[in-house]
Amino acid sequence: MVSTAQRPAWQTIDSGQLLLISVAGLVVIGAVTQVAAVGLVRPDTAVIFGVLVALGELARMVMPGDREVAPIGTAGALGYALLLKVGDQPAAHSPSQVVAVTAAGMLIGSLPHIAVGRSPHVDAMARRLLTVSLAAFVFRLIDHSPPDRDDWPMVLSLMAVVVTIACSADVVIAAVIRAEAVRARFGIALADEVRVKTALCAATGTTGMLIAVATSVMGLTALLVFTAPILVTQFAFRRYAGILGTYLQTVRALSRVTEVGGYVEAGHSRRVSQLSVAMGRELGMSEPELLDLEYAALMHDIGQLSLGDPIPGGATVLASPSEQRRIAELGASVIEQTGVLSQVVEIVRRQSDPYRVPKPSREAAGQETPDGKPAPVLTAPPLGSRIIKVANAYDDLVGDSADRDRAAAVLERLRLDSASEYDPAVVESLARVIGRGALIRR
């Protein structure tokens, strides 16, 4: 099984990404050709907005889910697309000039990143460019004449509609690309993109409108004033992304304690985590649910640290059901001490429970526990627990082996146990993930 991290960069581009990049390239070529033929309108304004886009591209950041964004550059480009006048002078530049200036700014802003070995996400750049292009062509082809004082309410409404259309297109395109890249359902990918990007789209779109309106009144000095809100927003998003990234790195480091101590095989937690996340996507889990699942899968064996004698090979699937439940309960107790991973605690606690919970007999129903409390009603384990149970059993029996016959035999064994132990839908999702020969993009 070849990891995508080992492939050349061009092999990690999906067909959807290639189409997106190709379309953006054609749009840029057409725009540059048109601008070269007629020349730049108001070159000083074009250069200033191009510099703003370049600075925004230079300050781009990566959000959770490996999403590259450049809010300052996007806001500047939208402001240029919506610009009606600069002071008393009408802004008569064409949509093609907006595209050409934006593309040049993005390219210049990316050069320092490329120079230090940080390759940009070309598909994300293409999507940002197409979003701005859509806004420019829709708005500037409708009407770009300088408005009178009484016309501003209508113009602002038109700007808001155009920005909404552009943001919606960006979200839909991002969802299509992400659904193909990580093999997720389009509806789930779309919901995730809406949740992640709504606030950022609102901030960049509003700032772009403010830049356009303020530049019409104050001239180019408005760029310095109205870029500040998006700077604050970007700082907040960067801190949020940094906290999440540090949190996940801490969990990954903690998960290796069992490997260093010799309780499980090297790479077991990572493989179970990758399998679990890929299976969760197959089963339609949302991004927040997948994050909890990843945390739980990384730490699912942490309860083994309480064992006096390690299980041979760390294969909990070979332990007795009571021992498996004890390990799961101890692991959940450790995670519970953090006080912030309540969903993860439940997933880890129920990971050893069988898929089908036996119905209590009439005699057992209504009985009390030794402390006098009613006996708990058994329920089916959460989907995350069922996924980890299957992924852990598979990796316990296959490990890092690339033997297809061994993998097929283990899958068949899991299918035979689907009557009670393993969720058959989860087992089939594992078969599809393994059949594709790749797990997840990092």
C-alpha atoms as one frame of an Amber mdcrd trajectory, in Angstrom:
protein
   0.000   0.000   0.000   1.667   3.164  -1.204   1.214   6.291   0.854   0.356
   9.478  -0.975   3.181  11.114   0.955   5.606   8.925  -1.061   4.210   9.932
  -4.462   5.475  12.730  -6.669   3.430  15.900  -6.266   1.799  15.595  -9.697
   0.426  12.131  -8.819  -1.526  13.503  -5.857  -3.682  15.746  -8.099  -7.149
  14.311  -8.675  -9.029  14.686 -11.939 -11.305  17.305 -10.373  -8.328  19.349
  -9.207  -6.711  19.057 -12.631  -9.896  20.299 -14.295 -10.143  23.205 -11.835
  -6.515  24.223 -12.407  -6.934  23.930 -16.183 -10.038  26.134 -16.209  -8.317
  28.744 -14.038  -5.293  28.672 -16.339  -7.441  29.248 -19.409  -9.233  32.139
 -17.701  -5.905  33.751 -16.809  -4.525  33.314 -20.336  -7.641  34.886 -21.828
  -7.577  37.781 -19.355  -3.877  38.530 -19.823  -4.276  38.394 -23.598  -7.178
  40.857 -23.492  -5.368  43.254 -21.133  -2.211  43.082 -23.225  -4.238  44.014
 -26.298  -5.981  47.081 -24.822  -3.540  48.056 -22.059  -4.046  48.682 -18.347
  -6.712  51.120 -17.235  -5.416  53.299 -14.363  -2.141  51.404 -13.822  -1.534
  53.055 -10.426  -4.745  51.600  -8.996  -4.024  48.203 -10.559  -0.530  48.110
  -9.023  -1.765  49.035  -5.536  -4.487  46.392  -5.552  -2.022  43.877  -6.999
   0.372  44.588  -4.126  -2.470  44.058  -1.635  -3.291  40.703  -3.226   0.400
  39.738  -3.160   0.707  40.626   0.543  -2.414  38.585   1.268  -0.993  35.621
  -0.625   2.261  36.003   1.273   0.313  35.876   4.567  -1.883  32.929   3.599
  -2.478  30.211   6.159  -3.657  26.626   6.430  -6.899  26.004   8.278  -8.088
  22.726   9.897  -8.604  20.030   7.300  -5.563  21.211   5.312  -7.532  24.105
   3.802  -5.327  26.883   2.441  -6.862  30.372   2.659  -5.661  33.908   1.933
  -8.347  36.197   3.399  -6.456  39.474   2.931  -5.662  38.764  -0.706  -9.199
  37.568  -1.412 -10.720  40.655   0.200  -8.412  42.925  -1.809  -9.240  41.149
  -5.069 -12.989  41.325  -4.342 -12.619  45.019  -3.540 -10.976  45.567  -6.932
 -13.719  43.556  -8.649 -16.444  45.665  -6.969 -14.659  49.006  -7.364 -16.780
  51.752  -8.981 -14.571  54.806  -8.614 -11.387  56.026  -6.919 -12.191  59.346
  -5.323 -13.798  61.355  -8.121 -12.398  59.234 -10.958 -14.504  56.355 -12.356
 -12.985  52.877 -12.219 -13.494  51.703 -15.770 -11.275  48.626 -15.701 -12.655
  45.447 -17.233 -13.309  42.071 -15.561 -10.317  40.711 -17.472  -8.094  43.312
 -15.807  -9.362  42.196 -12.392  -8.417  38.596 -13.251  -5.005  39.571 -14.625
  -4.117  41.774 -11.628  -5.312  39.121  -9.161  -3.335  36.374 -10.917  -0.187
  38.513 -10.984  -0.545  39.370  -7.292  -1.082  35.728  -6.345   1.957  34.646
  -8.341   4.221  37.321  -6.837   2.966  36.565  -3.306   3.680  32.857  -3.784
   7.285  33.273  -4.907   8.754  33.681  -1.357   6.885  30.537  -0.246   8.227
  28.594  -3.229  11.743  29.901  -2.572  11.782  28.365   0.919  10.214  25.084
  -0.210   6.591  25.705   0.839   4.717  24.775  -2.301   1.272  26.401  -2.540
  -1.942  24.428  -2.886  -2.425  25.076  -6.583  -6.046  23.934  -6.514  -6.828
  26.361  -3.663  -5.185  29.201  -5.591  -7.185  28.279  -8.687 -10.406  28.251
  -6.676  -9.687  31.673  -5.165  -8.930  33.064  -8.619 -12.125  31.654 -10.136
 -14.176  33.021  -7.229 -12.840  36.528  -7.837 -13.285  36.096 -11.603 -16.941
  35.173 -11.138 -17.550  38.218  -8.940 -15.768  40.501 -11.423 -17.602  39.295
 -14.523 -21.029  39.277 -12.851 -20.676  42.697 -11.226 -18.734  44.653 -13.834
 -20.750  43.409 -16.788 -24.007  44.437 -15.099 -23.048  48.030 -14.331 -19.791
  49.729 -13.362 -20.784  53.338 -13.739 -20.186  55.576 -10.684 -23.420  55.723
  -8.645 -25.196  58.837  -7.437 -25.890  59.252  -3.732 -29.404  57.824  -4.114
 -28.104  54.778  -5.974 -25.868  53.445  -3.176 -28.509  51.243  -1.451 -29.150
  49.407  -4.711 -25.426  49.150  -5.458 -24.679  47.750  -2.006 -27.456  45.197
  -2.420 -25.995  44.166  -5.766 -22.538  43.853  -4.207 -23.918  41.657  -1.439
 -25.651  39.393  -3.962 -22.498  39.086  -6.072 -20.340  38.303  -3.029 -22.854
  35.694  -1.869 -22.835  34.045  -5.305 -19.034  34.028  -5.378 -18.748  32.566
  -1.869 -21.370  29.922  -2.640 -19.484  28.915  -5.772 -16.250  28.692  -3.780
 -17.889  26.445  -1.175 -19.464  24.150  -3.779 -16.248  23.797  -5.784 -14.261
  23.136  -2.594 -16.790  20.479  -1.560 -16.586  18.743  -4.950 -12.779  18.683
  -4.834 -12.677  17.543  -1.205 -15.278  14.825  -1.738 -13.124  13.353  -4.512
  -9.841  13.838  -2.655 -10.848  12.130   0.596 -13.566   9.835  -0.820 -16.340
  11.488   1.179 -19.991  11.866   0.256 -20.670  15.172  -1.456 -23.430  16.120
   0.999 -21.137  15.570   3.971 -18.250  17.432   2.299 -20.580  20.321   1.440
 -21.854  20.573   5.018 -18.271  20.605   6.316 -17.229  23.335   3.881 -20.249
  25.467   4.792 -19.476  25.104   8.496 -15.791  25.955   8.091 -16.011  28.711
   5.481 -19.170  30.653   6.306 -17.514  32.962   8.826 -14.411  33.474   6.696
 -16.460  34.149   3.545 -18.575  36.666   5.448 -15.457  38.447   6.722 -13.639
  38.575   3.380 -16.758  39.479   1.403 -17.757  42.261   3.779 -14.228  43.652
   3.807 -14.107  43.569   0.013 -17.323  45.586  -0.133 -15.994  48.054   2.441
 -12.794  48.497   0.448 -14.751  49.175  -2.739 -17.142  51.657  -1.114 -14.497
  53.432   0.967 -12.119  53.754  -1.984 -14.922  55.443  -3.897 -15.097  58.097
  -1.173 -11.627  58.283   0.379  -9.436  57.181  -2.488  -6.694  54.573  -2.219
  -5.928  55.482   1.401  -9.059  53.503   2.312  -7.097  50.311   1.659  -4.998
  50.955   4.760  -8.060  51.570   6.945 -10.370  48.784   5.882  -7.815  46.009
   5.597  -7.461  46.099   9.404 -10.664  44.086  10.149  -9.547  41.194   7.976
  -6.112  41.291   9.634  -7.780  40.792  13.027  -9.915  37.979  11.621  -6.897
  36.275  10.088  -4.979  36.497  13.365  -7.880  34.849  15.214  -8.215  32.072
  12.630  -4.470  31.474  12.636  -4.456  31.072  16.412  -7.431  28.710  16.237
  -5.750  26.602  13.551  -2.505  26.570  15.545  -4.259  25.383  18.707  -6.006
  22.552  16.873  -2.776  21.527  15.174  -0.868  21.476  18.464  -3.675  19.526
  20.117  -3.602  16.820  17.461   0.200  16.613  17.593  -0.001  16.160  21.380
  -2.523  13.345  21.017  -0.361  11.656  18.392   2.684  11.882  20.648   0.688
  10.462  23.567  -0.523   7.567  21.424   3.087   6.462  20.861   3.617   5.796
  24.567   2.184   2.300  24.164   4.544   1.639  21.248   7.617   2.921  23.063
   6.693   0.817  26.096   6.438  -2.305  23.937   2.718  -2.817  24.524   1.756
  -2.629  20.839   3.577  -2.937  17.546   5.207   0.140  16.047   2.793   2.123
  13.898  -0.304   0.311  15.196  -2.088   3.409  16.541  -1.351   5.399  13.393
  -2.624   2.629  11.106  -5.783   2.135  13.165  -6.356   5.895  13.110  -5.958
   6.122   9.329  -8.216   3.139   8.753 -10.833   4.473  11.151 -10.968   7.936
   9.571 -11.177   6.477   6.059 -13.990   4.133   7.155 -15.762   6.983   8.919
 -15.769   8.957   5.680 -17.154   5.942   3.833 -19.977   5.823   6.360 -20.787
   9.529   6.026 -19.408  10.962   9.259 -18.984  14.736   9.421 -15.620  16.419
   9.948 -16.091  17.109  13.705 -17.106  13.471  14.187 -14.056  12.348  12.222
 -11.800  14.453  14.441 -13.212  12.797  17.580 -12.821   9.432  15.872  -9.185
  10.179  15.059  -8.466  11.156  18.671 -10.164   8.007  19.950  -8.403   5.734
  17.455  -4.983   7.176  18.320  -5.547   6.559  22.038  -7.651   3.394  21.884
  -4.886   1.221  23.369  -3.704   3.578  26.093  -5.407   1.377  28.694  -2.790
  -1.320  28.031  -0.337   0.720  30.104  -2.095  -0.676  33.188  -1.244  -4.280
  32.279   1.446  -6.022  34.283   2.332  -8.279  31.368   1.832  -6.929  27.832
  -0.419  -8.902  25.484   1.754 -10.728  22.915   2.107  -8.348  19.983  -0.337
  -5.974  21.648  -3.180  -7.745  19.815  -6.188  -7.030  22.033  -8.387  -8.942
  19.569  -6.789 -12.112  20.975  -7.495 -11.174  24.598 -10.560 -12.365  26.498
 -13.707 -10.193  26.312 -13.343  -9.261  29.986  -9.722  -8.217  29.462 -10.704
  -6.157  26.410 -13.416  -4.376  28.428 -10.957  -3.713  31.252  -8.410  -2.168
  28.856 -11.110  -0.020  27.248 -12.439   1.172  30.611  -8.975   2.040  31.894
  -8.162   3.909  28.685 -11.402   5.873  28.928 -10.584   6.763  32.534  -7.202
   8.164  31.504  -8.730  10.279  28.713 -11.520  11.429  31.028  -8.948  13.174
  33.198  -8.399  15.741  30.430 -11.926  17.045  30.960 -12.263  18.167  27.318
 -12.735  14.957  25.304 -16.124  13.728  26.493 -17.121  12.288  23.096 -13.761
  10.538  22.773 -14.122   9.012  26.251 -17.375   7.289  25.288 -15.961   6.020
  22.005 -12.928   4.477  23.736 -15.016   3.050  26.590 -17.373   1.202  24.226
 -14.762   0.019  21.675 -14.758  -3.569  22.954 -18.557  -3.938  23.137 -20.145
  -6.351  20.668 -22.160  -4.844  17.840 -25.359  -6.685  18.753 -26.329  -6.205
  22.379 -28.207  -9.247  23.753 -31.691  -8.478  25.038 -32.008  -8.988  28.819
 -34.215 -11.808  29.991 -37.424 -11.089  31.881 -35.755 -12.188  35.088 -32.765
  -9.853  34.513 -34.954  -6.904  33.554 -35.524  -4.557  36.464 -32.796  -6.080
  38.619 -30.576  -3.841  40.706 -26.819  -3.593  40.945 -25.090  -4.496  44.258
 -25.177  -0.827  45.308 -28.963  -0.749  44.955 -29.133   1.243  41.711 -31.113
   0.064  38.674 -29.052  -1.984  36.260 -28.016   0.064  33.207 -29.872  -0.610
  29.968 -27.488  -1.985  27.368 -27.418  -0.040  24.103 -25.540  -0.480  20.847
 -22.069   1.131  20.949 -21.528   4.428  19.087 -20.548   4.264  15.446 -17.035
   5.458  16.315 -16.608   2.541  18.739 -17.801   0.061  16.134 -15.358   1.488
  13.591 -12.377   1.300  15.956 -13.317  -2.263  16.942 -13.131  -3.369  13.300
 -10.027  -1.314  12.438  -8.173  -2.544  15.546  -9.049  -6.186  14.875  -7.913
  -5.895  11.272  -4.574  -4.280  12.138  -3.985  -6.695  15.049  -4.201  -9.586
  12.577  -2.611  -7.968   9.495  -0.261  -5.319  10.880   1.911  -3.615   8.284
   1.883  -6.669   6.008   1.158  -6.071   2.309   0.073  -9.692   1.746  -3.269
  -9.505  -0.107  -4.187 -13.101   0.748  -3.696 -12.420   4.438  -5.791  -9.251
   4.240  -8.561 -11.113   2.394  -8.534 -13.921   4.981  -8.838 -11.421   7.861
 -11.696  -9.607   6.129 -13.491 -12.905   5.703 -12.979 -13.705   9.383 -14.462
 -10.330  10.356 -17.434 -10.958   8.059 -18.058 -14.316   9.731 -18.137 -12.589
  13.123 -20.551  -9.912  11.891 -23.512 -11.760  13.359 -22.669 -10.461  16.821
 -19.235  -8.893  17.284 -18.716  -6.575  14.323 -21.065  -4.221  12.526 -21.434
  -5.660   8.986 -21.761  -2.168   7.457 -18.482  -1.159   9.094 -16.747  -4.332
   7.899 -17.872  -3.655   4.334 -16.609  -0.075   4.575 -13.229  -1.513   5.609
 -13.295  -3.797   2.565 -13.915  -0.802   0.282 -11.091   1.206   1.891  -8.650
  -1.687   1.590  -9.821  -2.384  -1.961  -8.907   1.135  -3.066  -5.299   0.551
  -2.003  -5.007   3.945  -0.242  -6.271   5.282   3.042  -6.362   9.025   3.421
  -4.718  12.163   2.156  -2.550  14.021   4.617
